[in-house]
Amino acid sequence: MSAALNAIFARHRRSLLWTVMRIVRDPQTAEDLAQETYVKTRKALDARPIEHLESYLYQTARNLALDHQRHRKVRDRFEDAGLSAEDLENIPQDIASPEEALIERERQRLFAAALAELPLRARQAWALSHIGGRTYQEIADHLGVSRNTVYNDIKMAMGYCRDALARLERG
């Protein structure tokens, strides 16, 4: 089937380029997106048969071009060419300050300490639910208790941890 794709792509390459070019208005970008169209179509073809290969190529090319335009508009909105190098250097990084990192470490420590004070079954139920992603019924089966007991254990664990974190917030 890749021979058919190669033949169809070669036959329609110029038309695909113009389809993309009308949207992106940049020859290099159009060329890149046409090549990406071929690659995406090839991968799709490896996964499943495609009945109308020509239509699929054109639709993929058009979608890639429109996606490119959408991304470019978003980028243009946030990349102001009028900013000086000094302005760019003064844009704050999206990382926590040392103080924020210290507070977060303290919150994590208190949270872990609060969990450690809970009864073993409540800790296990909480961990299986929030870390393991298990349902209450799966946890109940695993621990050999009722679903309602799991609910109550997790509710108790959450309340206890919430109270511990509230004490930290109050100072």
Contacts in CASP RR format, 6 or more apart in sequence:
PFRMAT RR
TARGET T0000
AUTHOR 0000-0000-0000
METHOD contacts of the structure
MODEL  1
MSAALNAIFARHRRSLLWTVMRIVRDPQTAEDLAQETYVKTRKALDARPI
EHLESYLYQTARNLALDHQRHRKVRDRFEDAGLSAEDLENIPQDIASPEE
ALIERERQRLFAAALAELPLRARQAWALSHIGGRTYQEIADHLGVSRNTV
YNDIKMAMGYCRDALARLERG
1 45 0 8 1.000
1 49 0 8 1.000
2 42 0 8 1.000
2 45 0 8 1.000
4 53 0 8 1.000
5 38 0 8 1.000
5 41 0 8 1.000
5 42 0 8 1.000
5 45 0 8 1.000
5 53 0 8 1.000
8 53 0 8 1.000
8 54 0 8 1.000
8 57 0 8 1.000
9 16 0 8 1.000
9 38 0 8 1.000
9 41 0 8 1.000
9 57 0 8 1.000
12 54 0 8 1.000
12 57 0 8 1.000
12 58 0 8 1.000
13 34 0 8 1.000
16 34 0 8 1.000
16 37 0 8 1.000
16 57 0 8 1.000
16 58 0 8 1.000
16 61 0 8 1.000
17 30 0 8 1.000
17 31 0 8 1.000
17 34 0 8 1.000
19 58 0 8 1.000
19 61 0 8 1.000
19 62 0 8 1.000
19 65 0 8 1.000
20 29 0 8 1.000
20 30 0 8 1.000
20 33 0 8 1.000
20 34 0 8 1.000
20 37 0 8 1.000
20 61 0 8 1.000
20 62 0 8 1.000
20 64 0 8 1.000
20 65 0 8 1.000
21 27 0 8 1.000
21 30 0 8 1.000
23 62 0 8 1.000
23 65 0 8 1.000
23 66 0 8 1.000
23 68 0 8 1.000
23 69 0 8 1.000
24 30 0 8 1.000
24 33 0 8 1.000
24 65 0 8 1.000
24 68 0 8 1.000
24 69 0 8 1.000
29 68 0 8 1.000
30 65 0 8 1.000
33 61 0 8 1.000
33 64 0 8 1.000
33 65 0 8 1.000
33 68 0 8 1.000
34 61 0 8 1.000
36 64 0 8 1.000
37 57 0 8 1.000
37 60 0 8 1.000
37 61 0 8 1.000
37 64 0 8 1.000
38 57 0 8 1.000
40 60 0 8 1.000
40 64 0 8 1.000
41 50 0 8 1.000
41 53 0 8 1.000
41 56 0 8 1.000
41 57 0 8 1.000
41 60 0 8 1.000
44 50 0 8 1.000
44 56 0 8 1.000
44 60 0 8 1.000
45 53 0 8 1.000
50 56 0 8 1.000
96 104 0 8 1.000
106 168 0 8 1.000
107 165 0 8 1.000
107 168 0 8 1.000
110 164 0 8 1.000
110 165 0 8 1.000
110 167 0 8 1.000
110 168 0 8 1.000
111 161 0 8 1.000
111 164 0 8 1.000
111 165 0 8 1.000
113 164 0 8 1.000
114 160 0 8 1.000
114 161 0 8 1.000
114 163 0 8 1.000
114 164 0 8 1.000
114 165 0 8 1.000
115 123 0 8 1.000
115 126 0 8 1.000
115 157 0 8 1.000
115 161 0 8 1.000
116 123 0 8 1.000
117 160 0 8 1.000
118 126 0 8 1.000
118 156 0 8 1.000
118 157 0 8 1.000
118 160 0 8 1.000
119 153 0 8 1.000
121 143 0 8 1.000
121 145 0 8 1.000
121 153 0 8 1.000
122 153 0 8 1.000
122 154 0 8 1.000
122 156 0 8 1.000
122 157 0 8 1.000
123 157 0 8 1.000
124 139 0 8 1.000
124 143 0 8 1.000
125 139 0 8 1.000
125 143 0 8 1.000
125 150 0 8 1.000
125 153 0 8 1.000
125 154 0 8 1.000
125 157 0 8 1.000
126 153 0 8 1.000
126 154 0 8 1.000
126 157 0 8 1.000
126 158 0 8 1.000
128 134 0 8 1.000
128 138 0 8 1.000
128 139 0 8 1.000
128 142 0 8 1.000
128 143 0 8 1.000
129 136 0 8 1.000
129 139 0 8 1.000
129 150 0 8 1.000
129 154 0 8 1.000
134 142 0 8 1.000
136 147 0 8 1.000
136 150 0 8 1.000
136 151 0 8 1.000
136 154 0 8 1.000
137 147 0 8 1.000
139 150 0 8 1.000
140 146 0 8 1.000
140 147 0 8 1.000
140 149 0 8 1.000
140 150 0 8 1.000
143 149 0 8 1.000
143 150 0 8 1.000
END
